[in-house]
Amino acid sequence: MTIAFVLGNGVSRRNIELTRLKQLGSVYGCNALYRDFAPDCLVATDRPISQQIQESGYSKQHRFYTRKPLPGTGAFVIPQKYYANSSGPAACAIAALDGHNQLYMLGYDMGPVNQHFNNVYAGTDFYKSHDSVPTFTGNWVKQVVQVCKDFAHTQFVRVVGETTAQIAELQKIPNLIHIPLHEFVHRINTTDQL
């Protein structure tokens, strides 16, 4: 079994020690994560942040996927089937395409914090402010459902914190389970394998 940790940017993942995850498996991430941490693979689909990532030189030294790579930056095109997906679902698909058969999804909150925007990078470049209305997550949900169906032999594990929305469509997927954040933290802190 090969393990991957796929990081969304919901606030539920805020206190996870990301370097610990690299000791246990491959790490995939999205968008502004590169400002704080270099995952094994980064995905960004929105043009402004994707352009910033490439222009920073990050994609010349690290594996990075986007929709329309800038020439000479080393960036890769998101695989065609997932080209239209948002960053988080595309990162899950790429991790599964890479052959990982157990994917832990952290920060896939898909819900508001006190009815406001839920993102660890709120208020920074290319992100709404903390007090903005929440982002519509319907497309993300549909895309995650499809990725789970496409990789039916992959075990998806959504780590659920206090800010993680309970989503009925995600409860019905046979190869997607949900575990509480405290259980996940206990697992990664007490074992060398998951």
N, C-alpha and C positions, 0 to 999 in steps of 0.2 A: 504494500500500500504506500502510495506517495501522497504527502500532505501539502496543501497550499493554504495560505491565509490570504483572503481577499479583503482589502480594506476599503470600505466606503468611508465617507467623512462625516457621518452622523456623530453627535457628541457622545454617544454611548461608548465609543472606543477611546475616548480621550485619555484614560488612565492606564491603558494597556502598554506594557513595556515592549516596544516594537523590536528592539534588538533581540529580545528573548525569542520572538517568533522566528527570526532567521536561524536560530539554533535548532529549531524543530521542523522546519520545512521551508518551502519557497514562499516569498511574499509578493503579492500583486497589489497595486494601489492605484489611486485616481487623483488626477488634477493636482491641486496644490500640495499634496503630500510630499512632493519632491523638495519643498522648501525646508522640511524638517528631517526627512528620512529618505534614503534611496532604497526603494524596494527592488526586488529582482526584475520586476516589470511594472512599468507605469503606463496608464491609459488616460487620455484626455480627448474628449470629442468636441468640446466647445472651442471655436476658433481662437478667441482672444487668449485664453490660458494655454492652449496648445502652442500658439505662436510664441508666447513668452517662454515656455519650456524649451522650445527648439532654439530660440535666439539666445538663451542663457548658456548654450553649449551642453546642457544636460544630456540631450539625446545622442551626442557624439560619444559619450562615455557610458551611457546606460541604455538598457533596452526600453524603448518607448514606442507606443502605438497611438496613431491618430487617424483621422479620416483623410486629410490631405497634407501629407508631409511636405515640408519645405525642402527644396533641393539642397543636397549637400549637408544635411543636418544629422543623418544617420537614423532618422525616424522611420518606422515601418507603418504600412497601411493596415488598418484593422481588417481582419478577414472578411471577405465579401458578405457572407451570411449574416454577420453581426455589425456590418458597416453603419447601419442606421441606428444601432442601439446607443443608449446613453453610456457614460463611462463605466459605471458600476456593473451593469449587466454584461458589457463588453469585456471587462476585466475577468468576470467569472467564466465567460466563454473561452477566453484565451487560456486561462489556467486549466480548464478542462481539455482544450485542444492540445495543451502541452503534455497531457497524459496523467495529470494528477487525478486520483480517484477519490480523494476526500478533501472537500473544500470547506473551510471555516470562513463564514461571512461575518465580518465585524464592521460595525458602523453603518449597517444597512437599516437605519432606523425607519425611514419612510414615513415619518410622522413629525409633528411640530413639537417644540419645547414651549410650554405655556402659550400655545397658539401662535408662536413665532417661528421664524426660520431656524432650522436645525442643521447646523454645520459647524465643525470645529474651526473653519476659516471665515466664519461670518464677520463682516466688517473689514475684510482685507481686499486687495485688488481682485476684481472679477467676481466678487461675492456680494450678496445682499447684506444689509446690516442685521444685527441681532434682533431688532424689533420689527423686521419686515414680515409680511405674511408668509406662511409656509409655501414651499414649492409643491406644485401638483405632482403626485407620485404615481398616478395611474399608469403611465407609460413604463416606468421602472418595474412596476409589479408585473405587467404583461410580459415584459422582456425577461425578467427573472424566471417566470413560469415557463417560458419557451426554452430558455437555456437548460433548465432542469429536465424538461421533456427531451430535449435533444441529446442529453447525456444521462440517459436513464440508468446507466450502470455506475454513475458517480454518486457518492454520498455528499449531499450539501448539508451543512450545519449552520444555521443562522443563530448567532449569539445575540441574545435578547437582554437589553438593559432597561433601566427605568424610562428612557426616552424612546424606546423602540415601539413602534405601532404594532398592534395585533391586526393582521391582515388575513381575512377569511380565505382569499384565493391561495395564499401561501400555506395555509394549514392543510390543504387538500392534496398536496403533492407527495407521492409516496417516497421519493428519494430526498426529501427535504425535511429535516427535523429542526427543532428549536431547543436551545439549551440556555439556561440563565447565565448571565455574565459572571456571577460569582462562582458558578461551577466551572466555567471555562478558565477563569483565573486560577482556580485551585488545580485544575488539570495541568496547565502549563508551568505552574510553579512547583509541582511535586513529582514531575516525571521527565524523562528524557525522550519519551515517545508518547504520542496521543493515541 
